[in-house]
């Protein structure tokens, strides 16, 4: 029989053996309290690959001393779940560890729901997808939701050391020496994915002839370096874009360049371009109106150049946007105007502003008292433009974070006071 992978063999059998995820399993945390009190209920564990979702689920089952069954929402059908329920009735209660739980279809959900309700089956679902986006509310509402985060390098290094020293499931009985800097490289290069690090360690050991001495150079050749998790259908995609915009808004050049690098590494020029254009108008806005034009020029240059050269105009404009004065006055103004509109009762267009370019308009009072601003000094004359219910409404509140909007603010204030 083929030997199981190292990452599978050394999975923890109890909660005490789990590495990392202290925010869930540390003393006093909710999941730990549920386990210690032996009051387990259905839950969903979600997070990036290799963070220990299935391992924690198995460790919970081991700690609770309850029978468990591994299932996959895609591979296993309703008949398999009927067998599961029959076994659960035989044992009195059973844990099902459901991988890819977000892929449960309606038929399987409908079958499982009553058994989750009465506690016969305790489901521990595992998924890389945000359950608030990907999981049916009927299932989600019956489960506690726990988020796993990427493991820290020191946690992964501890798992690697355990694997090297474990005499039963690891390489403790093998004549192998692994240098500390090799372990450090594996723990850093895996991008927070413990499974990837363990696979790299195993490849290094198995592919090295005796005497087995794993150096950093061997480790480097045994693992594909992962920059970070980037899945357009997953949380990482939205999290990085969000951090990118917020870093520019916060004028942090170094952070913005870091997140730009992530997006460049993923080859995601479309998302970069769209987000930069939004930022130039939403966050810089009237404080530096020329930023929008320069952003568009940089995007067009990046699209013509393609990667890797596209990184040059992109980094230029990111730095400029970071260090530009910021104003969101225009987006606040239009959003408030839209809010009034959607609430209804905005009133009729004043009669003197209505279209008067047709026969009979004067008889209806259309445009009769309209004052043509160009007939007056400075091209301005006092008259009402807003509908009566909104005649005193103010939407635009200018900021003075740049020379351009400071000038607009002074002019707006004078005109507003003269109304």
Buried (B, 14 or more C-beta within 10 A) or exposed (E): EEEEEBBEBBBBBBBEBBBBBBEBBEEEBEBBEBBEEEEBEBBBBBBBBBBBBBBBBBBBBBBBEBBBBBBBBEEBEEEEBEEBBEBBEEEEBBBBBBBBBBBBEEEBBEBBBEBBEEEBBBBBBBBBBBBEEBBBEBBBEBBBBBBBBBBBBEBBBBBBBBBBEBEEBBBEEEEBEBBEEBBBBBBBBBBBBBBBBBBBBBBBBEEBEEEBBBBBEBBBEBBEEBEBBBEEEBBBBBBBBEBBBBBBBEBBBEBBBBBBBBBBEBEBBEBBBEBBBEBBBBBBBBBBBEBBEBBBEBBEBBEEBEEEEBBEBBBBBBBBBBEBBBBBBBBBBEEBBEEBEEEEEBEEEBBBBBEBEEEEBEEEEBBEEBEEEEEEEEEEEEEEEBBEEBEEEEBBEBBBBBEBBBEBBEEBEEEEEEE
